[in-house]
């Protein structure tokens, strides 16, 4: 079963459901036609017999026994046979005289008794020498409004014409069903195969991607379910590609960051091995360099470990924070570390937010440090908040060198350094800011123009 293709499985299911539907409709149609013909035949027999019975009984006061043969004869024809029964269920008149006229079946005394008791429109099917017959029982009265039943007229006719119609109807239903079933199977298989064609293409693309080629896309524009899956698949491929590229950049940047201090340490060790340890001044200088590079390595490792912890298990203590009080305290702490930059606090409507105070403080400190590093000595840095449309925006804005548009998309990646800018650290600060912001359910928004400045906002919903 596992070796059968999905298209064949779906086609089989479709054909099975179609067969069941056709079978139900066919049986229902056949039964309705049979019921209609049965009722129409019974009604026709009664309609033909009614005027004859009325004429014989209503206009004559002669006892039923005397007129029974005449009545039976008048009710008999080449296709119908009639017999008259008295109140005791005894046959008192037969209508058949000619050989070509049909024989009457033996009366069903149980049903005759019901008719004598007043039951109307009794009809049933019986057989006579293998021939199916429809039998109708008509209670006999002296008048339309008389209650006294004096006998029963039994009229029967062959059902072979009805069965012939039903046979032809059944053949027609079978023929139509076969045509619909065959056509439905072909059309269904065609449509299913066409719909699943893109899944086959998707499998091919998956094989290419598994080989490391992320240039393949489905590019399926349909709005059906497969189209939605294809669009999600293309988005996933782009995200995986970006993630792998980001990881590759991360490894390359990490190797580069670690290589510089390690190379310095190696060079210092080589100098020491060549005898520099005998010169106290040189030795002291080399040791200071080595100590600085070791601290740099430790700092990088600590930030990497901190970034890993942020992605795995960071403890968050969410509570209500008064923005005005919090930023005022933060402003008072950092205004002494501006390094000749002008710093301002821009206030808006007093409001509280849900956040972790320590994490938010570290986020703003990292953003402020970046603004200091990329702003001139007489530059301007503004810290503040703004409330608009159920969003609280806490921002750090400067008039520094700005960030190029192509750098903005990657600036939050670990070790990424803005092109054309002097390296001021390991490039982990903004990556940590992003992880911390996600931990306190905040979003980061960045706006920057070259030589105009940069504004980084932390957005909270209220």
N, C-alpha and C positions, 0 to 999 in steps of 0.2 A: 504493500500500500504506500510505503514511503517513497518508492521509486516512481510513482505516478505523478505527473506534473500537476501543478495547481490548476492550470487551465482545463485539463481533463477532469479533475475532481469537480470543479465548478460546473463544467458542462454536464457531467453525470448528475449532479445535484439538480441543475436546471431542468434536465430532461425528466428526471424522476418527479419533480414537483409538477412539471407540465403534464406528465402522464396521469398523475393523480387528479389534477384539475380536470383534464379532459374526461377521465373516467367518471368523476362525480357529476360533471355536467351532462355527459352522455346518458348515464343511468337516470338522472333526474328528468332529462328530456324524454327518454323512452317511457318512463313511468307516467309522465304527464300525458303523452300521446295515447298510451294504452287506456288510462283512466277516461280521457276525453272520448275515445271511440267506444268504450264500454258503456259509458253513460249515455252517449248519443244514440247508440243502438237500442238500449233499454227504453229511452224516451221515445224513440221512433216507434217501437212496438206498442207502447201504451197509447201513443197518439193515434195510431192506426186503429187500435181496438176500441178506443173510447166511443166514437160515434156509432159503431156497430152494436156494441153492448147497450148503449143508451136506447138505440132504436128498438132492439129486441125486448128489453126489459121494461123500459119506461112506458111504452105504448101497448103493452100486453099484460093481461092479468093471468095468463095461462101459467100453470105450474112450471117451474124450472126444468123438471124432468122431461116434459114434453117438448120444450123448445131448445133443450140443451144440444141435441144433434144439429139442429139448424144453426144455432149460435156458433157451435164449434166449427161447422162447415164454413160459415161466413168469415170466421177468423183465420181460416187456413188458406195458404197460397203456395206457390211453387218454392218459396224460401222460408215459409213459416208453417208450423204445425200447432194445432190447438186441441185441448181437451177441456171438458167441463167437469168439475167435481162438486158433489153435493156437500151438505153440512157435516156429513160423516166421513168425508174424504174419499168417497167412492166415485169412480168415473161413471158419469151418466151421459157423456156425449163425446164422440171422437170426430175430428174434422177430416181426416185423411180418407179419400176415396180413390184417387188416381195413383197409379204406381210411382209416377215421377214426384209426387208430393213427399216431403220428408216425414219420417216417423217421429212420433212424440216420445220423449223419454219418460221413464217411470217417475211418477210424482214423488217428491220428497215430503212425506206426510208431516214431518216435524215443522217444516216451513209452511205447508198448507194450513196446519193448525193455527200458526201465527197469523196468517192472512185471514182465516175465519174469525179470529179474535179481534180483527180490526187493524192489523199492521198494514201500512201502505207501502207501495213501491218496493216490494221484495223482489230481488233478482239475484241469481247465482249462476255459476258455471258448472256444467256437468259434461259427461261424455256418453256418447251412444255409438257403439261399434268403432271406437277410436276417433270419432269426429267430435270436436269440442262444440258445445251448444250453450247458448245464453238462454236462460229460462226466466220468464217474468210471470209473477203471480198477481192477478188482479181480483180483489174482492168484488163480488156481484151483489148489487142492491137494486131495489125496485125504483128508487129515485135518488136524485143527487143529495137530498137532505135526509134520506132515510138512514136509520142507524142499524136496522136489522140486515145482517148479511145472510144471503140464502145459498151462497156457493162461491166457488173460486174458478176463474178462468186461467188456465196455464197455457202460455204462448211461448214457443221456443223457436230459435233460429240458429243456423250454423254461424260459428265465429271464424270460419276459414277465410272469408274476405277480409275480416279485421286482422287476422294473423298475417295475411299476405301483405297488408299495408304496413303492419308493424315490422315484418321481415325486411321489406324494402327500406323502411325508415332506419332500421338497425344497420343494414348494409351501407346506407348513406352516411350514418353517423360514424361507422368504422372507417369508411373511406376518407371522410373529412378529417377524422382524428389522426389517421396515419399521415395524411398530407401535412396537417398542422404540426404533428410531432416531428416528422422528418425535417420540414422547413424550419421549425423552431430549434431543432438540434443544430442544424448547420448555421443558422443565423446567430444562435446563442454562442456556439463555439467561436464563430468569427469575431463577435463583439467582445467576448471574454479574452480571447487571444490578443486582440488589438489593445484592450485596456491593460493587459498584463505585459504588453511589449516593453513598456517603460520600466517595469520591474526587472526584466531581463537586462535592459540597458543599465539599470542601477547596479545589478550584480557585476556587470563588466567594469563599471566605474569603481566599484568597491575593490575589485581585484587590482586595478591600476593604483588606487590610493594605498592599498596594503603594500605595494611595491615602492611607495614613497613619492609617487607622482600626484601632486595635489592640483594640477592644472585642469583636471577633468571636472566637468559639471554636467548636471542633467539638463538644466535650462528648459524645464517642462512648464509651459505657460497655462495649462488647463487648470480650471478652478475645482475639479473634482477631488475626491479623497486622495488619489494617487498624485495629483498635482500638488496638493498640500504637503504630502509626504516628501515629494521631490524638492519642493522649496525648502522645507525643514532640513532635508539632507544636504542641499547646497550650502545653507547657512552653517550647518554643522561642519562641513568640509572647510569652509572659510575660517571658522573658529579654531578647528584643530590645526589648520595651517598656521594661523597667527600664533597659537599657543606653542607649537613646535619652534617657529621662528623666534618667539620670545624666549623660549628655553635655550635655544642655541645662542641668542644674544647674551642671555644671562650667564651661561657657561663661559662664553668668550670674554665678557666684561669682567666676570669674577676672576678668571685666569689672569687677565691683564692687571686688575687691581692687586692681586696677590703677587704677581711676577715682579712688579717694581720694588716693593720692600724686600722681597726675597733676593733679588739681584743685588740690591744694596748691601744686604747682609752677607751675601756670597763674596762681593768685592771687598768688604771690610775684613772678612775672615782671610782672604788671600793676602791682604796687606799685612795682617797680623802674622801669617805664616812666613812671610818674607822677612820677619824680624822687627816689625814696627813696635813690638811689645817692649823692646829695649829703650824706646824713646818715650818717656812719661807724657810729654805734651801730645805727641801723636796718638799714643794709646788712649789718653783721656778723650781726645777728639773723636777717635773711632768708636769708643765705647758709647759716647753720647749719641752718635749717629745710629749705632746698632740699637741702643735703648729706644730711640725715637721710632725706628722702623718696627721694632717688636711691638711697641704700643700701638702703632698703626695697624699691624696685623691683628692684634687683640681686639682693637676697636671694630675692624671689619668683621671679624668672627662673631663678636657680640651682637652686632647689628644683624648679621645673617641669622644667628640663633633667635634673636628677637623677632625677626620677620617670619621665621618658621613657626614660632609659638603663636604669633598673631593669626596665622593661617590654620592652626590646629586647635589650640585650646587657650583662649584668652578669657580671663575673668572680668566680667563687666558688672559694675555696681551702678545701675541706672537709678536716678533720682531727679527730683525737680531742681532745676537750676535757674536762679534769677539772672538773666542775661546782663542786665545793667550792672549789678553788683559784681558778677564774675568778670566781665570785661574791664571794669574799673580797676579791680585788683590786679588783673593781668597787665593792664597798661602801666600801673604804678611800678610793677616789677621790671618791665622791659625797657622803660624810658631811660634807664641808666646804662643800657647796653646798646645804644643806637649807633655808636661810633660816628658821631657828628651828623647822622641822618636826622631829619625832622620827622617826628612821629606825632600823629593826631588820633584822637578817639572820636568817632562819629556815632552819635546816639540816635535811636529811633524810639518807637513806642515801647514802654516797659512791658516785658513779657517773660514767661517761664517756659522752659523746654525740658524734655526727658532725655538725660544723657549721663555719661560717667564723667565726673568733674576732672579726675586725674587724666583720663585719656584725652578729653577735649583740650585741657591745658597743654598736653604734650603736642597735640596736633597743631595748635596755634603757635607754639614755640618753634616747631620745625618750619612752619610757613614763614614766620617772622624772620628766622635765621636765613632762609633763602632770600627774602627780600633785602636783608642787610647785605648779603654777599653779592647780589646782582644790582645794587643801587649805588650811585656815586656818593661821595662824602656829603655833598650838600643836597642829596636826594630827599624825597618825601615818601613816607610810609603811613598809611591810614588803616586803622583797625576799627571795626564797628559792626553794627548789625542793622538789618532792615526786615520789616514785617510786611508781607504782601501775599494775598490770595492763599491764606492758610499755610504759608511757608515762612519759616524764619531763616534768614540768610546771614550767617556770620562770615565776615570777609577780612582778608588781608590784601591791601592794594598798594602798589608802589608805582613810581614813575621811572623805573630802571630801564635796562637794555631790552626787555621784552623777550618773547619766545617765538620762534618761527612756527608757522602753521603745521608743518610736517613733524615738528618736534613735539607739539602739544599732544598728539595721539599716542606718543610713546613715553612721555615724561614720567609716568607713574610706574614704569617698569624698573626692576632692580638693576642698578649699575648704569642706567642710561644717563649719558651726559649730553647736555644741549650742545649742538654743533656750533663751533666758533666761539665758545665761552671758555674762560679759564677754569680749570678743574679746581673745585674748592672742597671736595670730599669724595666719598666712595660712590655717591649716586644712589644711596639707599633711603634718604630722608623722605622723599615723596612716595616711594613705595610703601614705607611704614605708615605714612599719613593716610594712604588709601585703605590699607588694611584696618587701621584704627577706626576710620570713618565708617567702614562697613560693619565693624563690631558694635557701634552705637547707633546703627540704622540711619546713618546720614549719607548723603550723596555729595560728590565733589563736582564743582563746576569751575572751569578755568577760562578766562578771557585774556588775551594778550596781543599786543602789537609791537613789532620791532621798533626800538628806540622810543616807544611811547609808555610802556609799562605793562604790568601784569596784575590781574585781579583773580585771586583764588577764593572760592566761596564754599562753605560747608552748609548744606541745606538740610533743615529739619522740618518734618511735617508736624502741624499742631492740630 
